[in-house]
Amino acid sequence: MNNSATEKFDELIKIIKRLQAPDGCPWDREQTNASLLPFFLEEVYEVIESVDNENWPELKEELGDILLHVVFQAVLAEKNGHFSINDSLDHVNEKLVRRHPHVFGDAKADEAFQAKQNWEAEKHKEKNRKSRLDGVPKTLPALIRAQRLQQKASYAGFDWNEVEQVWDKIHEEIQELKEAQSENTKEHIAEEIGDVLFSVVNLARFLDIPAEDALRKTNKKFTDRFARVEEELKKRGKTVEESNLEEMDDIWNEVKQNT
C-alpha cells in the first residue's frame, strides 16, 4: 500500500469512527456486527455482478463499499473490546507469509495446484482440524460448498486421474436417478438428484470452472431469452397465457440462434 492509499485507508477509519461517535449518525450508532451482515452480503453479490458484467467503474465503487464494511466491522469489534483493524492486518500479513512457504521459504511449488496444496496443508495444521474437509462454511450456497469440499479432497489426494472417470461417474449417477424415478420414492429421487448435481459440480471443478458462476450466467441467459420470447409475443398481440408451448418454443429457438 503506497502512502496515498495508506492515508486514504486511515481516513476511512476516522470517518467510520466519527459516524459511531455520540454526536454521529443515529443509524450507524445502532449497528452491530450482526446487523451489518445482510448489507455486507448484498455488497458481495454486487461485486460479483459487476465482475460478471465487466463493469469496471461499478467494480471500483463496489470494492469501496466492501472496504467500508470491513472497516465498519473492525471498528465495532474494537469498540466492544474484541480486537482492532491493526490486529486483523497483522494476522492476515503473517498468515500470507506462513502459508506461502514456496515464496517466503524453501518449499517448492511449480504449479498453482501445488501452491494450494501447501496452503491447505498449513491451514489444516494451524487449525488443528480433524478432517481435511473441515472449515467449509455450511451456510455457503450449495454449489459453492460442493466445489470447495471437492477441492479440499483433491488437495488431500482424493481425486480422479482422468476426466473420463468423472464423466463415467456422472453417467452412473444419472442411471441411478432414473432407477429411483421408476421406484417413485420421492426421498430416494431427491437423494439421487443431489448426487447428480454433486457429480456435475465435480466435472466443473475438474475442468477448473466455478459451478456457481456457470449456473448464475445460465440463469441470466435464460431470463434474457425468456424476456425476448415475451416481447415477441407482445408484438403479436398475445400474452404468454394465450400462447402454447409449440409457439413459444419456436420463438425461443429463433432467439437462441440470434444470441
N, C-alpha and C positions, 0 to 999 in steps of 0.2 A: 504494500500500500504506500503510494507516494505521499509527500507532506500534504498536498492539497486534499487527497482522499482522506487522510487521517484527520485533518481539520474538519472536513465535512461530516465525518463519522462522529467526531466529538460534538459537533453542533447538533446532530440528530439526537444524541443522548441528552444534551442540555434542553432541547425543545420538549422532549417527552417528559423529562423531569419537571419542567416548568408547567406542562399541562397537568401533571399529577399534584402540583402544589395546592395548598389550601385555597388559594385565590385563582386556581387554574380553571380548567374546563370541567363542569359538573359531570358530563358523560364520561370523560377519561378517568376522573377520580372514582367513579363507580365500578370500573372494570376490574376483573380478577383474571388470573392466569386461565381459569376455566372458561370464563365468559367470552374471552377473545378467540377461543378455538374455532367456532363456526366461521368467523370473519377471516381467520388465518387460512382455513381450508378453502374458502372461496377464493382468496388471493392466489393460492397454489394452483387451483384449476384455471384461473385467468392467465397465469404464466403458461400453463400447458396449451391453452387456446391460442395465445399469441405466438408461441413457437410453431404450432401446427399451421397457423396462417402465415408464418414467416413475416409477421408484423413487428419489425424491429423497434420502431418508435413506441409501440404499445408494450413490447417486452421491457424496454428501458423503464417505462413507468411502473410496470407490474413488479419488476425486481426491486424498485424503490419501496413499493408497498410491502414486499416481503421483508426487507430490511427494517421497515417501520415496526412490523410485528415482532421480529426477532428482538429488537431493542426494547420494545414495549414489554415483552415477556420478561426480559432480563431486569429491567427497571423495577417491575413489580416484585420479582424474586428478591432483589436487593432490598427493596422497601420492607419486605416481610422477614428479612434476616436470613435468607437461604444462601444466596451467592450473588456475585456481581457479573457484569458483562466481561470484565477482565478475567474472571475465573473461567468463563466459557471459552474465551480466546486462548488462554494458557492451555486449557485442556485439549482443544482441537489442534493447536500447533504441535503440542507434544505428541498427540496421537498420530498425526500425519507423518511425523518423522519416524516414530516407533513402528508403524505399520508399513513403512516402505523401506525395509532393510536392503532392498536391491538398489535403492537410490542413495540412502544415507548410511548404508553399512556395506557388508561384504557379501550379502546374499545375491544370488543370480536370478534374473527373470527376463529372459529374452523376448517373451511374448506376453500379451495382456492377460492371458489365462493364468500364466504362472504368477504374475503380479497379484492378481485377485486371489489366487490360492494362498499366497503369502499373507495377504490382508486377512482372509478368513481364518487362517491358522492362528495368527497373532490374536485376533479378536476372540477366538474360542478360548485360548489360554487366559487372556486378560479377564474375561467374564466368568471363568471357571464354570462353564456350562456343561451339562450332562450330555446333551445331544448336539450334533453339528447343525441340526435344524432349528435349535432354539434361537429366539431373538427376532424372528419374523413376526411383526405385529399381527395379531388376529383380526384387527379392525381394518386391515388393508382391503381394498377391493379384491374380490376372489381371484380374478385373472392375474393381477399383480402378485398376490401372495403365492399362487400356484407356481408362477415362474420363478419367484425368489426361492421357494422351497426346493425346486428342481435345480436351480443354480448352486445352492449350498450343497446339495447332494453330489452334484457334479464335481465341485471343487474338492470334495472328500474322496473322489474316485469312483462314485456310484453313477455310472453313465454308460450309454451305448457307445460303440466304436464307430458305427456307420449309420448314415441317415436312413438307409433301407430298413434297419432294425426298428427305427422309430415309426416308419410307415407300417411295418408289419404289426406293431402294437396298436396303431390306430385302427387298422382293418379288424384286428382281433376284438377290440372294444366295440366297434360298430356291430359286429356279428353278435356279440353278447347282448347288445342293446336290442337288436332285432328279436333275439330269443326271449328276452324279458318282455318285450311288447306282446309276443304271441301268448305269453302266460297271463298277460293282462293284470299284473300285480303292480299297482302304482308305485309302491315303495321301492320295489326292485327296479322298475323303469327309471325312477329318479336317480337311483344309485348308479345305474349304467350310463345315464346321460352325463352325470358328473365325471365318470371315468373317461367317456369320450372327450369331453371338454378338456380334462386334465391332459389327455394324450395329445390333443391338438396343440395345447399350450406348450407341451414338451417339444413338439415339432418346431414351433415358433422359436423356442429357446435354442434348440439345436442349430437353427438357421440364423440365429442372432437377430431375431425380430421381436420387439416388445409386443406381446399379445394384446395388452391393454390398448396400446397406441393403434394397433392394426384394427381392432374392433371399433374403437372410437371413430376412426376415419371411415370405416364401412358404415357405421351408424349415420354419419354426416352425409355420405354418398347416397344412402337410402332415403333420408329425409329430403335431400335436394331433388332427387329424381321423382319421388312421390309428389312433391310440390309442383313439379313441372307437369306431371300427369293431371293434377287437379287444375292447373292453369289451362291446359289443352281442353279439358272437358268444359271448363267455363267458357272458352272461346266457342265451343259447340253449343252453348246454351244449356248445358247439363250439369248436374251435380254428381258426386260420387254415388249417392244413393240411387240415382236414376240410371246408372250405368251397370253393365255386367262385367264379370271378370275378364271375359274374352276381349272386350273393347279396351279395358284398362291395360290388359297385358300387351295388346298391340301398341298402344301409346308408349308403354314402358319400354318395349323393345326399340322403338324409334328413338326415345330419349337416350337409351343406353348406347345406341350406335353413334350418337352425336356428342357424347360426353366421355 
